[in-house]
Structure formats: C-alpha cells, structure tokens
Amino acid sequence: MMRAFFLAIGMALVILGLECLIIERAVLHRTAAAAIPLSKDKAPSAETAKEVVVQPPEWVPWTFLSAGAVVILYSFTIPRRVNG
C-alpha cells in the first residue's frame, strides 16, 4: 500500500510539473455560485468578483518534475511487503 501511495504522489508531482512547464499563467475566475453570500446580512460586493492570477516562477516546474521522478524511483525500491 505504501508503494502505491508513493507512486501516486510521484506521478501527481510529475503531472503538476508538466502543467506548470506548459502554462505561463493561470487566471482563476469566481463563478456566480461562489459569489452568493453565506449569510443573509451581507450583500455581494465587488470584492467577490476578483480574479486570481497564478504565475509560477521559472524554477517551479523543474522542481516538481525532479521531485516527482525521485519519489517514483523511490516507490520502485520499496519492497512489495514491508515487514513490521
């Protein structure tokens, strides 16, 4: 089970690194459902309509790719049955 867990974490890091390598920036918009206030006292404001721009630095994709590759290689060295 630990082997599959580390393999999944490594693959997720590699995929995230590839995504960061491909995109330059990501713009996240709020939907109309997210702008609905939770309490009845507060009215929707202009602050709820803001965009969030995520622009990863140049070193982030390479860090995710290398860390994911190391974790994947580590998952292959874990024995199938851990004694314990």
C-alpha angles and dihedrals in degrees: 000000000000089000092056091045094054091043090053092048091049093049091048090052092049092049092047090049092051091049092051089048092054101043126064095198140344124223115204117200126196115239126224090255091057091052093061108107118236095221127051093229097066122072121209110270135199088258092071092061095061123126123229115216117201114194112174117213118249094258097054100080093049092048092051092046094050095043090048092050091050092049091048091051089047091052090058091054094054109099117245092243118034112209112228 
